[in-house]
């Protein structure tokens, strides 16, 4: 097994991905079932994985039938199911895996004369608490229609229901900066977390950054200093688990994880994609192929220079609006690690797409020899990668750890690109070629948010 970072508190540091979806969420893979999620989580090096969608009646039954209690507040896959998963993984990728009950909920309501569509992550320590929350939410929307239910209720009232569901249940604002669905988003969000959750805001102690922002961007906003920043994949299919993750130095225990986020005791930091890879990093208008830095948007009065319609204001612009300092590192901050997913690295080296069989065969050999993806990208000595006969992968990892990357920022629902072999990062242009469509590029009308 590859070496793992040992935390400062005597525990072995581990990765948690606590924003996941099942096959019952819209626009999600049919393979988003527990065995596939468990297989890919281990291949990625994740130790604690969110279940996703526990308010959906069919998925809730699946969780009750397929999971068994493990450490306090956590679950493991039933023995017979887990054996089948482990048999198809190489020994280097057979690490322990636990599940934590989680659901993403959308609240649609009006406040302050504006429509508000905010997404939230809700966590429960046991199936009974999850069931109590499900019953409390059922009058506000059709929970069977989508694993990420849309509810006609105020965000403050959702938080009240979460807190009432059981001791230890908690809520985290999801992908906080996403234009249409983030608590701080430009389209329907607020200018502060307290404004959204009102008198109960003191019970919110963590904030999910989302794919289009990273901790350094959030550190520019002093009102966020009190929150622990978390990163998760928001995976709509198992292979993209772990593209963002949170690093913890605690016992593997629901309440230890919650305590780490609330107090900082055992919170180590985050793993993020470069925020330029997210689909709302810069401003733009996808239909016209227009991508702009915030200054360019301001110069044009917020209008597309091609068609004159309103531009979608991206995350960087929104951070600029709320920032009250050029940079900073609050006392609540952890490490801010960056990755380029291993399939994208392999695809770049081999000159093929990241989802091809050629890449998958290459990754099978690589992870069998050197272990799961996240430890390989972040922990395994480059020398060991080179000694395993993977000279180009070693060079890519070396570049990654030195942040020598090329970035083409995403905008208006179009994913950006980050590559390791090529010229230095170019300046963003006013009307670039629209990047090639990738998974989950659909416009926000479908509810997918990044």
N, C-alpha and C positions, 0 to 999 in steps of 0.2 A: 504494500500500500504506500502511496506517496506521503511525505511528511505533511502534517497539519500544523498551522500556527497554534501555539499554546497560549491561551489567554493569560492576562495578568492576575486573574483570580483563581488560578489552578485548574480551571476547566479547559477542555479542548474547544476552541472556537468553532462555531458552526454557522451554516447558512440557512436562513428561513425565507420562504416565499409564501406570503400569506395573502395573496390576492390572485385567485384562480377561478376558473369557471368550469362547469360540467357540460355535458352534451345537451343539457336542457336550457342553456342560455342561447339566445338568438345569436346567429353568426358564429357559432362555435362548432368545432370538429365533432363528428360522431364518435371519434376515438377518445374523447375526453371522459373516459370512465376510470374507475379506480385502478384497475391493473395497468392501463397505459400510463396514467399519471404517476403511479408508483415506479414503473420502469424508468420513465424519463427523469423523474426526480433523482433517482439514484445515479443515472448516467450523468446528470448535471452536478451531483455532489451536494444536493439539498438534504438537510436532516429533518426539518419541520416544514410541512406543506399544508396550506389551507385546503379545505375541502371544496370551497365554493358552494353557493346555491342551496344552503341548507333549508331555506324556506319553501323550495319547490317540493310538492308532495311526493313525487316519484323518487327524486334524488334523496329526499329525507328517508324514505323506506330503504333505499339502497345503502345509505350510510348505516342505518340501524342493523341491516342484515350482514354487512360486509366488514364493519369495523368492530374492534373489541377494545376495551379500555386498556391503557398502558400507564405511563406516568401521570401524575395529577393533571387533569384537564386535557390530556392528549390521548390519541387512539393509534392503533396499528392495524394493518390489514390482517384479516382472518388468516390463520396459519396455512390452510390449504391454498388460498389465493396467493399468499405471499410466496409460498414455495414455487408456484408456477412462474412468478415474476423472477425470482432469484435464479432459477435454473437457466434462464435465457440471458443472464448478464455475466460478464467475466468476473472472476473473483475480486479484481481491483475496484469494481463498481458495486459491490454488495454491502454498502454501508447501511447503518440503521436508518429507518425512516418512520416518522410519526406524523399523524394528521391532526390538524387543529380546526375546529368548527368555525366556518367563515361564510359570509354572504355579502355580496355587493347589492345595495339598495339604491334606487333612484327616487328622489322626492320631487314632485312637480307641484308648485304652488305659487301664489303671488304674495309679495311683500314689498312695501315701499313703492307701490305703483309699478312694479316690474314683475314679469314672470321669472320664477326661479326654478331651475332644473339642476339639482345638486346630487352627486353620487357619494355614497358613504360606504365604508367597510364596517360590518358588524361582527363581533366575535363573542362566542359563548363557551363556557367551560365544560358543559355537559349537554347531553341530548335533551334533557328535560328543560333546561334553560332555553335551548334553541326552539323547542316546541312552544314554550310560553311566549317567546318573542313572535313566532310565526302566528300564533292565535291573536296576539295583540295587533299585528299588522294586517290580518286578513280582511277587516272591513274597509281598508283603504285602497285595495287593488286586487286584481286577479293573480294570485300567487302561482297558479298552475300554468299561466300563459308564457312565463319567461323565468328562467333561473335567476336573472337579475330583475326583480319586479319593479315596476313603476307605480309609485304610490301617491295618492292625492293627499299628502299631509306635509306639514311644516317640518323643516329639519330639526327644529328645537323639540318638537313632539316625538319625532323618531328617536332622538337621543334619550328622551325621558322613557320611552318604551324599552330601549336597550338596557338602561340602568335598572329598570324594574324587573327585568327578565330573570336575573339571578346574580348572586354575589360574584363579582369578577368579570361580568360582561362589560364590554367597552366598545367604543366607536372611534374610527379614524377617518377623517375626510379623505376621499379617494382622489387620486391624480389631481391635486389641488388647483393646478393652474390651467387645466384643459379649458379652452374657450367656452364650450357649450355646457359642460357638466361639472366643472371644478368649483369649489367653494370660493376661490379667488379668480375664477375665469372671467374673461373680458365680456362674454355675451350675457351670462345670467348669474354670475357670482356676486360676491360682496367684496368690500375693500378690507375686510378683516374677518378672522374666524369668530371673534366674539360677537360681531354683528349678526352672523348666521345663527349661532346657537343660543344667543341671548343669555338668560340667567343661569343656564346650565353649562355655559362654555368652559367653566373651570374644570369640568369632567373630561374635557378633550385634552390629551397630553401628547399626542403624536400626529404627524401629518405626512401623507404619502406624496412624494415629489412628482411622480409620473414620468413618462418617458421623455417628455420635452423639456424638463428642467432637471437640475442636479443640485446637490447640497450647496455648492458655492454660489449658485444663483439665489437660492433661498436665504443665504446668510446676509444678503444685502438688505433684507427687510427686518428691521429690529423687532417688530411686533411678533415675529416667528421665533424669536430666541428661546421662548419657554417650551417649545415643542421639540420632541425627539423626531428627527426626520427619518422616515422609513421608505424603502424602495422595494417594490414587488413587480412581478412580471405582468400581471393582468392577462394571464395566458388564455387565449381562446383555442389553443391546441397544445397537446403535451410537448411537442418538440421545442416550444419557445419558453418553457419553464426556465426560471433562473436568469432570464436576460436582465432583470433587475432583482436584487435580493437584499436582505438585511443581515448583517453580521452580528452574532451574539456571543457573549462570553458568560454563559449561565448554565445552570442545570437544565437539562431538557425537560421542561415542565411548563405548562401553560401559565401558572401564576408567576414563575420566575421571569418568563418572557414579558408578561404584563408589567411586572415590577421594574424590569429593565427599561421599558419604554416610559414609564411614569417617573422614575427616579434617576435614571441613567446608570444604575448599578447593574453592570453586565451588558450594557449597550456598547457595541464596538464600532458601529458605523454602517455604511451601505456599499453595495456594488451597483453601479449604474452603467447603462449604455452612455456613450457620449450624447448629451442632450440634443445635438444637431441631428441625431438619427431619428428623433421623434417626429411625428407628423404635424406638429403645431409649433415648432420651435420659432420660426420666423413668420412674419406677416406675408400675406399673399392672396392670390386668386388663382386657383388651380385651373379653372376653365380657360384662362388666358395665358397660363404658364408664367405668371408673374410672381416673383419672390422678392421681398424687400426687407432690408434692415429697418428697425424702428424709425431712424432718421428719415429714410426714404418715404415711409408711410406718412410721416408728419408733413414732409414737404409737399406731398400730393393731397393733403387734406383728407387722408384716409380712403381715397378713391383709387380704383384700378386705373392705371394709365392707359390701358387698352380699351376697356369698355365703359369705364366710368362708374361701375357699381362699387359698393362698399367692399373693402378688403377685409379678410379675416385677420383680426389682430392676434398675433401669436404670443407664445409664452414669454419670450425675451422682452417684447414690448410691454407686456403686462407687468413683468417684474420691474422694468424701468419705471413704470408709472407709480408703483407702490414702494420702491426702494427709497431709503432715507440715508444710505451710506454707500460709498463706492465698493466696499468689500468689508469683510469681517469674518471672525471665527468665534461664535458664541461659546460659552462654557458648556452648552448642551451638545456641541458638535462631536461627531465621531470621525472616523476615517472616511474619506470619500474616494473609493476605489472605482476605476473605470475599466470596462471590458469592450472588446469586439467579440461577438459570439464565435465560438470555434468553427461552426459550419461556414460562416462567412470568411474566416481566415483560410480554411482549407479550400473553399471555392476560389478564392483569389489566387492562391498558390497554384491550384490545378487548372485554372482558367475555365471553370465551369460554374454553374449555378449552385448555391448553397444547399438546395434541396434535391440534388441529383443523387443517383445511386453511386456514382463515382465518389462523391464526397462522403456518403454514408459508409462505404467500405473503408475509406481512409480513416474515418473517425472510429470505426470499430477496432481497427488495429491500434490506433493511437491511445484510445482510452483503456484498452485491454493492457497495454504496456505501461502506461503512465498514470492511470486513474481518471476520475471524473473531471468534467470540464472546468468547473469553477476553481478547484484546487490547482488544476493544470495551468490555467491562465494566470493565477495570482500567487501561487505558493511554490510549486515545484521549481527547483533551481534550473535555470536555463541550461547549465552544463549537463544535467541529467537528460534533458530533452535532446540535446545535441548528441550525447553518447548513445541514445536509443536509435540513432540513425535518422533523426528528424531535423536536419540542419535548417531547412527553410522554415519549419514551424518554430524552431528555436529563435531564429532571426525575427520572426513575426512577434513572438512573445516578448522578446527584448525590446522591440520598437514600441509595443503596446505599453509595457511598464514604464517606458521613458516618455510616453504620450507623443510619440512621433507618428502622427496620423494625419490623413487627409479627410476633410469634412465637407460635405455638400448638404447644407441644412434642409430639413423638411419644412413644409409649409402647407396650410390649408388642406389638411387631410392626406398629404403625400409624404410618405416616409423619406427621410434623408438617407445619405450614404456616408459611411465612415470606412476608409480603407487604409491599409498599412504599407502598401507598396505603390509609390507614386510620388508626384511632387507635393510640396507643402500645401497646407490648406489655402484654397483660393479665396479671394474676396467674394462675398455674396453679390450677385448681379441683379439688375432690375427685372430682366425677362429671360431667365435661364430656360434651357430645355427641361421639360417636366421629367423628373426621375421615373424610372420604370416602376410600375405598380407592383406592390408586394402584398403580403398577407394583411387582411383587415384594413384595406385602404378605404373602405366604404365611407361615405359622408356621414356625419353624425346623426342624420335622421334615423339611422338604424340603431342608434344607441351606443355603438362602440366608441369608447373615449380613450384618448391617450394623452 
